[in-house]
């Protein structure tokens, strides 16, 4: 493989790896938000003190707002799909044994 074709492939793998790491991080953060929101919503149901209920309600609303925002910002998944599609649409060469992520 010439140096000219090796560099774009390396850059493509680097970009793909970066996207995978970013998506995993976002999904882990969203998982945390979902778990926290559900736990706080359950705490809200069981709480009898009005002041504490207000505080817990605000926590749940904050988690929900963050989840909504993160869901709208998942453009990274579209970027990953584009990278994957361009990877398999490229010319067929010898299989590469390296991993993407």
N, C-alpha and C positions, 0 to 999 in steps of 0.2 A: 504494500500500500504506500503510495507516495505521501510525502509530508503535507501536501496540499489537501488531501482527503482525510488524513489522520487528524489534523487540527479541528475541522468542523465536527467530526465524530466525537472527539474528546470534549469539545465545547457543548455539544448536544447532550452527552451523558452528564456533564457537570450541571447543566441547566435542569435536566430531568431529576437528578439527585437533589438539587436545591428545592425544586418544586415539591418533591416527595417529603422532604423534611419539613417544609413550611406547612403542608397539608396535614401531616401527622401532628404537628404542634397545634394547629387550629382545632383539629378534631379532639385532641386531648383537652384543650381548654374548653371546648363546647361540652365535652363529657363532664368535666368538673362543674360547669355552670348548670347542666341538667340535674346532676346529683344534688348540688347545693339548693337549687330551686325546689326540687321535690322534697328534700329534707326540711327546708324552711316552711314550705306549704303545710307539711304534716305537723310541724311544731306550731304553726299558726292555728290549726284546727284544735289542738290540745291546750293551747294557752288560755288562761282565764283573766290574766291581768290586762286591762285595756291599753296601758302604756306599752307593754311588751308586745302586744298584738300589733300596735301601730308600727313599732320598730321592725318586727318580723315581716309585716306586710310590705314595708319599704324595701327590705332585703329581697323579697320575692319579686317585686316590681323591677328592682335593679337587675336581678339575674335575668328576668324575662327580656328587659330592654337590651342587655348585652347579648343574649342569645339571638334576638331578632337582628341586631346589627351584625353579628358574626355570620348569620345565615345569609344576609345580603352581600357580605364581603367574600363569599366563597368563589370568586372569580378564579382563584388559583386552580380549582378543579377543572375549569374550562381550559386553562393554560396547560395543565397536565395532559388533558385529553388531546389537545392540539399537538403537543410534543410527542405523545405516544403514536398518534396517527401519522405524523410526519416521519417518525422512526420506522414504522412498518411500510410506509409508502415509498421509502427510499429504494435505491437500487439494491439488489440482492448481492451480498458479498458473503464471504466465509463467515459462519456463525462466530459470534464473539462470546467468550466465556466469562466476561466481566459482568458484575451485577450493576444495576442502575441505582439502587438505594442502599 
